[in-house]
Amino acid sequence: MLKQIRAFFDQSLQPMPDEAARTRRLHLACAALMIELTVADDRMEAVEKTTLRNILQRKFSLQDEELESLWELAQGEVRDATSLYQFTTLINEAYDYANKVELLEHLWEVAYADGQLDPYEEHLIRKLTDLLYLSHGDFIRAKLKVAGSDPTH
């Protein structure tokens, strides 16, 4: 654990181009929102965690070590966060409409990962849809797209 903390500080304290720092913060914000979703129903199922980690690795082209670092940081951010606004603000500044819809679809993938949709998960996705300035139509289309890909949903 001490090695991970030291590596994080060594990496974080090095001068970093603005774009690289911005990208890392954006990745962290997206990961934090998805982690927040996994605990909306007061439990993180193993399949939700696996799905979320696969999405992060695929979406951000992360190596295993980078994924672990992002995972640990995002969990800390979720524990310390006072609202979702700090994450959605970063995303709204950086993402265009298509990227936000894609994130919404990823949120639905995580919500449906365990084979059931908890009302707290759906409520959080609805709230995030609003905070990301997406429409109710986007909410429904993304839900149907993800749910339609698996006949059990």
For each residue, the residues with C-beta under 8 A, 3 or more apart:
1: 4 5
2: 5 6
3: 6 7
4: 1 7 8 68 69 72
5: 1 2 8 9
6: 2 3 9 10
7: 3 4 10 11 69
8: 4 5 11 12 69 72 73
9: 5 6 12 13
10: 6 7 13 14
11: 7 8 14 69
12: 8 9 16
13: 9 10
14: 10 11
15:
16: 12 20 21 24
17: 20 21
18: 21 22
19: 22 23
20: 16 17 23 24
21: 16 17 18 24 25
22: 18 19 25 26 94
23: 19 20 26 27
24: 16 20 21 27 28
25: 21 22 28 29 90
26: 22 23 29 30 90 91 94 95
27: 23 24 30 31 56 60 70
28: 24 25 31 32 70 73 74 77
29: 25 26 32 33 86 87 88 90 91
30: 26 27 33 34 56 59 87 91 103 106
31: 27 28 34 35 52 56 70 71 73 74
32: 28 29 35 36 74 77 78 81 87
33: 29 30 36 37 84 87 88 91 103 107 128
34: 30 31 37 38 52 55 56 106 107 110
35: 31 32 38 39 44 52 74 75 78
36: 32 33 39 40 78 81 84 124
37: 33 34 40 107 110 111 121 124 125 128
38: 34 35 44 45 48 49 52 110
39: 35 36 42 43 44 78
40: 36 37 118 120 121 123 124
41: 118 120 121
42: 39 120
43: 39
44: 35 38 39 48 49
45: 38 48 49 113 114
46: 49 50
47: 50 51 113 114 115
48: 38 44 45 51 52 110 113 114
49: 38 44 45 46 52 53
50: 46 47 53 54 113
51: 47 48 54 55 109 110 113
52: 31 34 35 38 48 49 55 56 110 113
53: 49 50 56 57 67 71
54: 50 51 57 58
55: 34 51 52 58 59 106 109 110
56: 27 30 31 34 52 53 59 60 62 67 70 71
57: 53 54 60 61 62 67
58: 54 55 61
59: 30 55 56 102 106
60: 27 56 57 66 70
61: 57 58
62: 56 57 66 67 70
63: 66 67
64: 67 68
65: 68 69
66: 60 62 63 69 70
67: 53 56 57 62 63 64 70 71
68: 4 64 65 71 72
69: 4 7 8 11 65 66 72 73
70: 27 28 31 56 60 62 66 67 73 74
71: 31 53 56 67 68 74 75
72: 4 8 68 69 75 76
73: 8 28 31 69 70 76 77
74: 28 31 32 35 70 71 77 78
75: 35 71 72 78 79
76: 72 73 79 80
77: 28 32 73 74 80 81 87
78: 32 35 36 39 74 75 81
79: 75 76
80: 76 77
81: 32 36 77 78 84 86 87
82: 86
83: 86
84: 33 36 81 87 88 127 128 131
85: 88 89 131
86: 29 81 82 83 89 90
87: 29 30 32 33 77 81 84 90 91
88: 29 33 84 85 91 92 128 131 132
89: 85 86 92 93
90: 25 26 29 86 87 93 94
91: 26 29 30 33 87 88 94 95 100 103 132
92: 88 89 95 100 131 132 133
93: 89 90
94: 22 26 90 91 99
95: 26 91 92 99 100 103 132
96: 99 100
97: 100 101 134
98: 101 102
99: 94 95 96 102 103
100: 91 92 95 96 97 103 104 132 133 134
101: 97 98 104 105 134 138 142
102: 59 98 99 105 106
103: 30 33 91 95 99 100 106 107 132
104: 100 101 107 108 125 128 129 132 134 138 139 142
105: 101 102 108 109 142 145 146
106: 30 34 55 59 102 103 109 110
107: 33 34 37 103 104 110 111 125 128 142
108: 104 105 111 112 125 142 143 145 146 147
109: 51 55 105 106 112 113 146
110: 34 37 38 48 51 52 55 106 107 113
111: 37 107 108 117 118 121 122 125
112: 108 109 115 116 117 146 147 150 153
113: 45 47 48 50 51 52 109 110
114: 45 47 48
115: 47 112 152 153
116: 112
117: 111 112 121 122 153
118: 40 41 111 121 122
119: 122 123
120: 40 41 42 123 124
121: 37 40 41 111 117 118 124 125
122: 111 117 118 119 125 126
123: 40 119 120 126 127
124: 36 37 40 120 121 127 128
125: 37 104 107 108 111 121 122 128 129 139 143
126: 122 123 129 130 139
127: 84 123 124 130 131
128: 33 37 84 88 104 107 124 125 131 132
129: 104 125 126 132 134 135 136 138 139
130: 126 127 133 134
131: 84 85 88 92 127 128
132: 88 91 92 95 100 103 104 128 129
133: 92 100 130
134: 97 100 101 104 129 130 138 139
135: 129 138 139
136: 129 139 140
137: 140 141
138: 101 104 129 134 135 141 142
139: 104 125 126 129 134 135 136 142 143
140: 136 137 143 144
141: 137 138 144 145
142: 101 104 105 107 108 138 139 145 146
143: 108 125 139 140 146 147
144: 140 141 147 148
145: 105 108 141 142 148 149
146: 105 108 109 112 142 143 149 150 153
147: 108 112 143 144 150 153
148: 144 145 153
149: 145 146
150: 112 146 147 153
151:
152: 115
153: 112 115 117 146 147 148 150
